[in-house]
Amino acid sequence: MTRSTFQSKVSNINQETIAPINANGLKVPLVFVDQLDQLDQLDRVRGLVWKIAIATLLLMAVGSATRVMNAGLACPDWPLCYGQLVPTRQMNLQVFLEWFHRLDAALIGLSTLTLVIITWWQRSGLPRWLPWAATFSLGLIFCQGILGGLTVTELLRFDIVTAHLGTALLFLITLLAIGTALMPFPPSQRTIFRESVTEHSRNPVTERSRSSKLARLGLTAAILVYLQSILGGLVGSRWALHQCFGSGELCAVMNSHLWGVIPASLATLSVVFVAWRTPGLHPLLRRLSNLIGCLLLGQIVLGYATFKLHLQVESLTVAHHTLGASLVGTLVVFTVLAWRDTVNSGQLVVNR
């Protein structure tokens, strides 16, 4: 139930069941006091989830900068840096990038632990799946911490570095899915207002199938772009572009990333095209589909630029990695909302 729905129900309740509950004079039906508390709990949890997600995206950008600036081993030990919490004497740009990357990761880990504690402590007023989803995200954090330590102790071994990226993306995806599932998302107008079924009116079952199709397309595109991001991480961790152009080695690794652009781009474009062709699509889904198209175009341009410049411009490479993560995240948000629109449409069909 959204806050606006709650307020509308309040206005329709007999005044005998109403009592003041706060200093601002707000009067709420006693039967809805628990529901108001649940809404407040959801607001707090959702806000924390989105903050962690934004911090994770920024952390991935810092991690990309750490990699392209050859700062992955700037702190030779782990978890401390030169045996200190803050290596003031050794501090330079490379040391700062690696040190700040670890600091940000630690804060995200603590925030995720807080999220797990809150969701389990207040689980009676939250969706049943939420504490388990939060616990899963904490498990990813533990895995990510172990992989982060191994990247240093194993001297940036390419498979560990690639797994480190893949786990970070999976953690971001999990947070975005949780945050999107908790968002207030009323049904689109096309599923609320129905006229008599004529040859010119839209069938709600058809509307539901369209939302379901968009959800499937979004999921497919998200998976393909995720895999393409992993391939990109493998190219970077093995320095495949430099080795292919320099000595002719590892060209297969580089070409796999280049060829992977085709299915990932086609799947993403299909999401944009079908959304554009869907009449009466929820405004938020339409805006997200437009954003997905822009992100895809920007990612292709940045990818071409980094390829032609042989990864020599660090800022372009960091932007390419960050935009790729943003594209995956946006596809995940679109998919979850399309699925929720499908569920809303199905419920309204049942209630006809």
C-alpha positions as CSV (number, residue, x, y, z in Angstrom):
1,M,0.0,0.0,0.0
2,T,1.4,3.4,-0.9
3,R,1.1,6.5,1.3
4,S,-1.4,8.1,-1.1
5,T,-3.6,4.9,-0.9
6,F,-3.4,5.0,2.9
7,Q,-4.5,8.6,3.0
8,S,-7.5,8.0,0.7
9,K,-8.6,5.2,3.0
10,V,-8.2,7.4,6.0
11,S,-10.7,9.9,4.5
12,N,-13.3,7.3,4.1
13,I,-13.2,5.9,7.7
14,N,-15.9,6.7,10.2
15,Q,-14.7,9.5,12.5
16,E,-15.5,7.4,15.5
17,T,-12.5,5.2,14.7
18,I,-10.1,8.1,14.4
19,A,-7.7,9.2,17.2
20,P,-4.7,11.6,17.1
21,I,-1.3,9.9,17.1
22,N,1.3,12.7,16.8
23,A,2.1,16.2,17.8
24,N,1.2,17.6,14.3
25,G,-2.4,16.8,14.9
26,L,-2.5,13.9,12.3
27,K,-5.5,11.7,12.9
28,V,-5.2,8.1,11.7
29,P,-7.7,5.2,11.9
30,L,-6.6,3.0,14.8
31,V,-7.0,0.0,12.5
32,F,-4.4,1.5,10.2
33,V,-1.8,2.4,12.8
34,D,0.2,-0.8,12.1
35,Q,0.0,-0.2,8.4
36,L,1.5,3.3,8.9
37,D,4.3,1.9,10.9
38,Q,5.0,-0.7,8.2
39,L,5.1,2.1,5.6
40,D,7.6,4.0,7.7
41,Q,9.7,0.8,8.0
42,L,9.7,0.3,4.3
43,D,10.6,3.9,3.7
44,R,13.7,3.6,5.9
45,V,14.8,0.2,4.5
46,R,14.3,1.4,0.9
47,G,16.2,4.5,1.5
48,L,19.1,2.6,3.0
49,V,19.1,0.1,0.1
50,W,19.3,2.9,-2.5
51,K,22.1,4.7,-0.7
52,I,24.1,1.4,-0.6
53,A,23.4,0.9,-4.3
54,I,24.6,4.4,-5.2
55,A,27.7,3.9,-3.1
56,T,28.4,0.6,-4.8
57,L,28.3,2.2,-8.2
58,L,30.7,4.8,-7.1
59,L,32.9,2.2,-5.6
60,M,33.0,0.3,-8.9
61,A,34.1,3.5,-10.6
62,V,36.9,4.0,-8.1
63,G,37.9,0.3,-8.5
64,S,38.0,0.8,-12.3
65,A,40.2,3.9,-11.8
66,T,42.4,1.9,-9.4
67,R,42.9,-0.8,-12.1
68,V,43.6,1.5,-15.1
69,M,46.0,3.6,-13.0
70,N,48.0,0.5,-12.1
71,A,47.2,1.1,-8.4
72,G,45.9,-2.4,-7.6
73,L,49.1,-3.2,-5.7
74,A,49.8,0.3,-4.4
75,C,49.0,-1.1,-0.9
76,P,51.2,-4.2,-0.8
77,D,49.4,-5.7,2.2
78,W,45.8,-6.4,3.1
79,P,43.5,-5.4,4.8
80,L,45.8,-2.6,6.1
81,C,47.9,-0.4,3.8
82,Y,51.6,-0.4,4.7
83,G,50.5,-1.8,8.0
84,Q,48.5,1.3,8.8
85,L,44.8,2.4,8.7
86,V,45.9,5.6,7.0
87,P,49.3,5.5,5.3
88,T,50.1,9.2,5.5
89,R,53.8,8.9,4.7
90,Q,53.3,6.8,1.6
91,M,50.3,8.6,0.3
92,N,50.2,9.5,-3.4
93,L,47.5,9.3,-6.1
94,Q,47.9,5.5,-6.6
95,V,48.0,4.7,-2.8
96,F,45.0,7.0,-2.2
97,L,42.9,5.2,-4.9
98,E,43.6,1.8,-3.5
99,W,43.2,3.0,0.1
100,F,40.0,4.8,-0.6
101,H,38.7,1.8,-2.5
102,R,39.1,-0.3,0.5
103,L,37.6,2.3,2.8
104,D,34.5,2.7,0.7
105,A,34.2,-1.1,0.5
106,A,34.4,-1.4,4.3
107,L,31.6,1.3,4.7
108,I,29.4,-0.5,2.2
109,G,30.0,-3.8,4.1
110,L,29.0,-2.2,7.4
111,S,25.9,-0.6,5.8
112,T,24.9,-4.0,4.4
113,L,25.3,-5.6,7.8
114,T,23.1,-2.8,9.3
115,L,20.5,-3.6,6.6
116,V,20.4,-7.2,7.5
117,I,20.0,-6.5,11.2
118,I,17.2,-4.0,10.5
119,T,15.3,-6.3,8.2
120,W,15.5,-9.3,10.5
121,W,14.7,-7.2,13.6
122,Q,11.6,-5.6,12.0
123,R,10.7,-8.6,9.8
124,S,7.1,-8.8,11.1
125,G,6.3,-5.5,9.3
126,L,8.3,-6.2,6.1
127,P,7.9,-8.5,3.2
128,R,8.9,-12.1,4.0
129,W,11.5,-12.3,1.3
130,L,13.3,-9.1,2.3
131,P,15.4,-10.4,5.2
132,W,16.6,-13.3,3.1
133,A,17.4,-11.0,0.2
134,A,19.4,-8.7,2.5
135,T,21.2,-11.8,3.9
136,F,22.1,-12.9,0.4
137,S,23.6,-9.5,-0.3
138,L,25.6,-9.7,2.9
139,G,26.9,-13.1,1.7
140,L,28.0,-11.4,-1.5
141,I,29.9,-8.8,0.5
142,F,31.8,-11.5,2.4
143,C,32.7,-13.2,-0.9
144,Q,33.7,-9.8,-2.3
145,G,35.9,-9.1,0.7
146,I,37.7,-12.4,0.3
147,L,38.2,-11.8,-3.4
148,G,39.5,-8.3,-2.7
149,G,42.1,-9.6,-0.4
150,L,43.1,-12.3,-2.9
151,T,43.6,-9.8,-5.6
152,V,46.4,-8.3,-3.5
153,T,47.9,-11.5,-2.1
154,E,47.8,-13.2,-5.5
155,L,49.2,-10.2,-7.3
156,L,46.2,-9.3,-9.4
157,R,45.7,-12.8,-10.8
158,F,43.3,-12.3,-13.8
159,D,40.7,-14.9,-12.8
160,I,40.4,-13.4,-9.3
161,V,40.2,-9.9,-10.6
162,T,37.4,-10.9,-13.0
163,A,35.5,-12.7,-10.3
164,H,35.9,-9.6,-8.1
165,L,34.2,-7.5,-10.8
166,G,31.4,-10.1,-11.4
167,T,30.6,-10.3,-7.7
168,A,30.5,-6.5,-7.4
169,L,28.0,-6.4,-10.3
170,L,25.9,-9.1,-8.8
171,F,25.8,-7.2,-5.5
172,L,24.7,-4.1,-7.3
173,I,22.0,-6.0,-9.2
174,T,20.8,-7.5,-5.9
175,L,20.5,-4.1,-4.3
176,L,18.7,-2.6,-7.3
177,A,16.3,-5.5,-7.4
178,I,15.5,-5.1,-3.7
179,G,15.1,-1.3,-3.9
180,T,12.9,-1.5,-7.0
181,A,10.7,-4.2,-5.5
182,L,10.1,-1.9,-2.5
183,M,9.3,1.2,-4.6
184,P,5.7,2.6,-4.7
185,F,4.5,1.6,-8.1
186,P,0.8,2.1,-8.8
187,P,-0.7,0.3,-11.9
188,S,-0.5,2.3,-15.1
189,Q,-3.6,4.1,-16.2
190,R,-4.1,1.6,-19.0
191,T,-4.8,-1.1,-16.5
192,I,-7.1,1.0,-14.2
193,F,-9.6,2.5,-16.6
194,R,-11.4,0.0,-18.8
195,E,-14.4,0.6,-21.1
196,S,-16.6,-2.2,-22.4
197,V,-14.7,-4.7,-24.5
198,T,-15.1,-3.8,-28.1
199,E,-13.0,-4.2,-31.1
200,H,-11.4,-0.8,-30.4
201,S,-10.8,-1.3,-26.7
202,R,-7.7,-3.0,-25.3
203,N,-7.9,-6.3,-23.6
204,P,-6.4,-6.4,-20.1
205,V,-5.0,-9.9,-20.7
206,T,-3.2,-8.5,-23.8
207,E,-1.9,-5.7,-21.7
208,R,-0.6,-8.2,-19.1
209,S,1.1,-10.2,-21.8
210,R,2.9,-7.1,-23.1
211,S,4.3,-6.3,-19.7
212,S,5.3,-9.9,-19.3
213,K,7.1,-9.8,-22.7
214,L,8.9,-6.6,-21.7
215,A,10.0,-8.3,-18.4
216,R,11.4,-11.3,-20.3
217,L,13.2,-9.1,-22.8
218,G,14.6,-6.9,-20.0
219,L,15.9,-10.0,-18.1
220,T,17.5,-11.4,-21.3
221,A,19.2,-8.1,-22.0
222,A,20.4,-7.7,-18.4
223,I,22.0,-11.2,-18.5
224,L,23.7,-10.6,-21.8
225,V,25.0,-7.2,-20.8
226,Y,26.2,-8.7,-17.5
227,L,28.1,-11.4,-19.3
228,Q,29.5,-8.8,-21.7
229,S,30.7,-6.8,-18.7
230,I,32.5,-9.9,-17.4
231,L,34.2,-10.4,-20.7
232,G,35.3,-6.8,-20.6
233,G,36.7,-7.3,-17.2
234,L,38.6,-10.4,-18.5
235,V,40.0,-8.3,-21.3
236,G,41.2,-5.7,-18.8
237,S,42.6,-8.1,-16.2
238,R,44.6,-9.9,-18.8
239,W,45.6,-6.8,-20.7
240,A,44.4,-8.6,-23.8
241,L,44.0,-5.5,-26.0
242,H,47.7,-4.5,-25.4
243,Q,48.9,-8.1,-25.9
244,C,46.9,-8.6,-29.1
245,F,48.1,-5.5,-30.7
246,G,51.6,-5.8,-29.4
247,S,52.5,-9.5,-29.8
248,G,49.4,-11.1,-31.3
249,E,48.6,-13.0,-28.1
250,L,45.2,-13.3,-26.4
251,C,43.4,-12.0,-29.5
252,A,40.7,-14.6,-28.9
253,V,39.9,-13.0,-25.5
254,M,39.7,-9.6,-27.0
255,N,37.6,-10.8,-29.9
256,S,35.1,-12.5,-27.6
257,H,34.4,-9.2,-26.0
258,L,34.1,-7.5,-29.4
259,W,31.7,-10.2,-30.8
260,G,29.8,-10.1,-27.5
261,V,28.7,-6.6,-28.3
262,I,26.3,-7.9,-31.0
263,P,23.9,-10.1,-28.9
264,A,24.0,-7.7,-25.9
265,S,23.2,-4.7,-28.1
266,L,20.4,-6.4,-30.0
267,A,18.8,-7.6,-26.8
268,T,18.9,-4.1,-25.3
269,L,17.6,-2.5,-28.5
270,S,14.7,-5.0,-28.5
271,V,13.7,-3.7,-25.1
272,V,13.8,-0.1,-26.3
273,F,11.9,-0.9,-29.5
274,V,9.2,-3.0,-27.9
275,A,8.7,-0.4,-25.1
276,W,8.4,2.3,-27.8
277,R,5.8,0.2,-29.7
278,T,3.8,-0.6,-26.6
279,P,0.8,1.8,-26.3
280,G,-0.2,3.1,-22.9
281,L,3.1,1.9,-21.3
282,H,3.6,3.0,-17.7
283,P,5.4,6.4,-17.8
284,L,8.3,5.3,-15.6
285,L,8.9,2.2,-17.8
286,R,8.9,4.5,-20.9
287,R,11.4,6.8,-19.3
288,L,13.6,3.9,-18.3
289,S,13.5,2.5,-21.8
290,N,14.6,5.8,-23.2
291,L,17.4,5.9,-20.6
292,I,18.5,2.4,-21.6
293,G,18.7,3.5,-25.3
294,C,20.9,6.5,-24.3
295,L,23.1,4.4,-22.1
296,L,23.6,1.8,-24.9
297,L,24.5,4.5,-27.4
298,G,27.0,6.1,-25.0
299,Q,28.5,2.7,-24.1
300,I,29.1,1.8,-27.8
301,V,30.7,5.2,-28.4
302,L,33.0,4.9,-25.4
303,G,33.8,1.3,-26.3
304,Y,34.8,2.3,-29.8
305,A,36.9,5.2,-28.4
306,T,38.7,3.0,-25.9
307,F,39.4,0.4,-28.5
308,K,40.8,2.9,-31.0
309,L,42.9,4.6,-28.4
310,H,44.2,1.3,-27.0
311,L,43.0,2.1,-23.5
312,Q,45.5,4.9,-23.3
313,V,43.0,7.5,-22.0
314,E,42.2,6.4,-18.4
315,S,39.1,8.6,-18.0
316,L,37.5,7.0,-21.1
317,T,38.2,3.5,-19.8
318,V,36.7,4.3,-16.3
319,A,33.6,5.9,-18.0
320,H,33.2,2.8,-20.2
321,H,33.3,0.5,-17.2
322,T,30.9,2.7,-15.1
323,L,28.5,3.2,-17.9
324,G,28.4,-0.5,-18.5
325,A,27.5,-1.1,-14.8
326,S,24.8,1.6,-15.1
327,L,23.3,-0.1,-18.1
328,V,23.1,-3.4,-16.3
329,G,21.5,-1.7,-13.3
330,T,19.0,0.2,-15.4
331,L,18.0,-3.0,-17.2
332,V,17.5,-4.7,-13.9
333,V,15.3,-1.9,-12.6
334,F,13.3,-1.9,-15.8
335,T,12.8,-5.7,-15.6
336,V,11.6,-5.7,-12.0
337,L,9.1,-2.8,-12.7
338,A,7.8,-4.6,-15.9
339,W,7.3,-7.7,-13.8
340,R,5.4,-5.7,-11.2
341,D,3.3,-4.1,-13.9
342,T,2.5,-7.6,-15.1
343,V,1.4,-8.6,-11.6
344,N,-0.7,-5.5,-11.2
345,S,-2.4,-6.1,-14.5
346,G,-3.1,-9.7,-13.6
347,Q,-4.7,-8.7,-10.3
348,L,-7.0,-6.2,-12.1
349,V,-8.0,-8.8,-14.6
350,V,-9.0,-11.2,-11.7
351,N,-11.0,-8.4,-10.1
352,R,-12.9,-7.4,-13.2
